[in-house]
Every structure is written in C-alpha cells, then in structure tokens.
C-alpha cells in the first residue's frame, strides 16, 4: 500500500531518491541484521546501481546507512571518509545477478564480531526499498515497519510461542511470513510490527532453544 | 491510497469534497493517523521545499562534477525574455533552484523522486506567491499531489530506471498540474484533465543523464516539466477536456516505460548521455569526481 507521505518525501540529501536515499535505507536495514555498524562489508552492485551508482553517490549512501546515518543526514556527503576513520572496511564490486533482479539491486555481505549476514535488497524508486533475500532465504521486507527476522527449527507451535511473546509486550503484528527451504529444515520468519520491539523481546526470542538467531531491523521509511 | 484517480474524483464529486480532502481522509484511515498529523508532515515538506528554493536561488552551488549550478540565479537576474516579470519565469527559476541544490547533495524533498523534485515545489510555491495563496492551501495541494503520485506509483512507475524520465519529471509535472488546478479553484474533474493534459505531453520522455549523474539534463527537465504542467493547468482551467481518461494516460506511461530500451532508462547508454559531447563531458567529469 502506497502512502501519500511516501510520495511527498522523503526529505533527503540529493541527488537520487533511488540511488541515494533508497541506498541509504538498504544500508540501515543491513546494519540491523548484524546489530550495528559492521567491521567489514562487501557491497556488490547490480544493474543501474553498478552502471550509474558512482555519480549518484550510491557508494556514499550505502556506507552512510551502514554507519547509521538517515537519508536526510548531510554527513552522507563525506560518509566514505567517516567510514575509513571509524574502521569500517568496505569493498565495492560490480556484479550481475539474475535477469529478474530489479535494476537497482545490491548484495551486502557483512561481518561484525562473530555475526555475519548476507542481504539482497533493491531500491524501487521514490526512496522505497525492498529486502528480497536474507542469508539465502527469500523475504519481502519494506522497512516501513519495525521488523524481526528469525531462523528457527521447523516445529509445531513455534508461531504461537513467538506471537505470545509479542502480545505480552503489547506489540501489534502488521504482517507475518514464514518460509522454509524444506520440511523439517530451518524455518525463516519475518514479522513486521506496528510497535518497536525492544531488546527484551529480541532476547526472549533468542532464549527459545529452537530459535537459531533473531534480529531486529529498524523501521527506515514510512510515516 | 487510491489506485485509480477516477475513483478518487468520483468520490470527491459525489461527496462535494476536494481531492485533497478525500486523499487526506483515506490516508488517515490507511495509516491510522490523524489528518492534523499528516498535514503537519506536509507542512514540514513545504518548509524544506522553500529552503531548497532559497538556497538554489543564490547561485553559489555547484554539483560534484561541476556540470550544473548557478542557472536559477540567471533567471532571476539575467536579461529578459518573453516571460519576463511573469510568474512563469519565476516558476522556471524555482524548478532549477531545487534541482541545483539536489545535484549539489543538498537537502530536498523527493516528491515524487529526487531527480524530479523541482517541478512540484516550483509550481506550488510560485503560484502561491503570485496568487497570494495561504500555506494551508499549499498543503492541500501537496495532499492532492501525493494522491496523484500514489496512483502513478501503483499503475505505472516513479522510477527512471524502470520507466524513463516520464516516470519522474513526467509524474512530477502531472502532480504539480493536478495540485495547482485544485488550489486555483478547479473541480476534481478538472484536476483529472489537468493530469491527463500534462502527462500526455511527457509521454515517451527518456532518462538519459550524462554519466548517470542527476545533473544534465535533469536540472533543465524539471524546468521544462514545470512549463508543460503550466500548459496543462491553463488548458484545464479554461475548461478544456482530454478525451483519454487520466487513469488510461497513466497506464500508457507505464506501458511505454516497460517497453523502453534499457539504454533510455537511467543507464547513460543512450539519448543525450550517448552523444559525442555527452560521452566526452561524462568521462572528464567522472574522472574529476574520482579524484576529489
């Protein structure tokens, strides 16, 4: 559902809503997956991101997002220099993903401490983004909500336990999607919430012995 | 938000409302937010738009590559043309100003996108000034523009990489034309015709920025987009109707965008970007950016 405020916005540092603001938001979402600014990041650019990203500041904006800067933060202009100062070891490569990949797609491989994550996301225009893949699992995360991503053993009653924890913390669920690669294999769950789940929620989810990992992705767009 | 502008027009006409009123009502229901809070968000957007126009008018800004900057100021202080001392010339200057700020990595409102961010604020604030319209009226205009943009996003595209420049400055011009027509007292039906009359003039427009930079021709396209929007507003206010309904004009923009060769969709592979001079300038300027 398109919001009127998505169209009259975002307020952002130029020059391109898809290549600058959208790229920044993808960086912000990826940062959440490893719980903070990564120590190393491989950023593989596909399509128009690869061909025209440099002139649009896509490199600066992706790195700015990984540093936690919002799309209207004027520090985006100098994000590359700031990253070098803060010890974020980034590397850009041009790549060619599948023909069906959106023209503005990036694959980010991140490391922070012992956490690693691979995220594929695209910038849809007007600053709207979509994360399409996390660690090989197909997902659809818009960043318009506070999002929890988790991987759990595929077992009965897992959704009930998880939604109970959210209800106990007075968090309303906007969308919930469950995918798995095979029966009895790991299940990947994406929960988009109206309310921000605190670290207590994440920690309770992590404490379930059948949850392999659980991460929070900040809301990065929407009213 | 609505997926059809005709549905919104029907609801507005049936309820004796403006399009901004039906848009704000539905947005409030969709998002669970009060109309006042949505208007406050739009008021902030208006403030940022005015800030960008002010910054761009000074003539001091240059883009990273140095390809654009300083031209808004020329329309303010340069020699007269046939539009001297008209709101039209002021609106062209405002459109250039926003885009020059954008190209210099300044803060703008992407409405609908950053590359097409100049037309809407130029037309709205320019007519606001020349016609003495209140900020509340301009905020109504932004709501109507948001409705039109949302319909275009659903039915076609707002991305130059997907649909060419018609999806960015074309959408911006259509949004500006519809919004201004409402602000000047046009009926919802006239708003629909203003959108159709404007968008028909933007159909097929390719996205061909030199070196892929949102600079040239993007800065100037926002000014010419504003000019086409002004033509659409003038025709619709005069009672001219366009035989193809606005939704269908938007649909065909999407169709043309999907059929457009990838060279003409922001990849700098065709159009002005691929002219001998375009290639030469891009090579020189990109080299300069890498060194800076």
Interface residues (C-beta under 8 A of the other chain):
Chain A: X1 X2 X3 X4 X5 X6 X7 X8 X9 X10 X11 X12 X13 X14 X15 X16 X17 X18 X19 X20 X21 X47 X48 X51 X52 X53 X54 X55 X56 X57 X72 X74 X76 X77 X103 X104 X124 X125 X126 X127 X223
Chain B: X1 X23 X24 X27 X30 X31 X33 X38 X41 X42 X44 X45 X48 X63 X64 X65 X101 X102 X103 X104 X105 X106 X107 X108 X109 X110 X111 X112 X113 X114 X115 X117 X142 X143 X145 X146 X147 X149 X150 X153 X154 X157 X158 X159 X160 X161 X162 X167 X175 X209 X211 X212 X213 X214 X215 X262 X265 X266 X267 X268 X269 X286 X289 X290
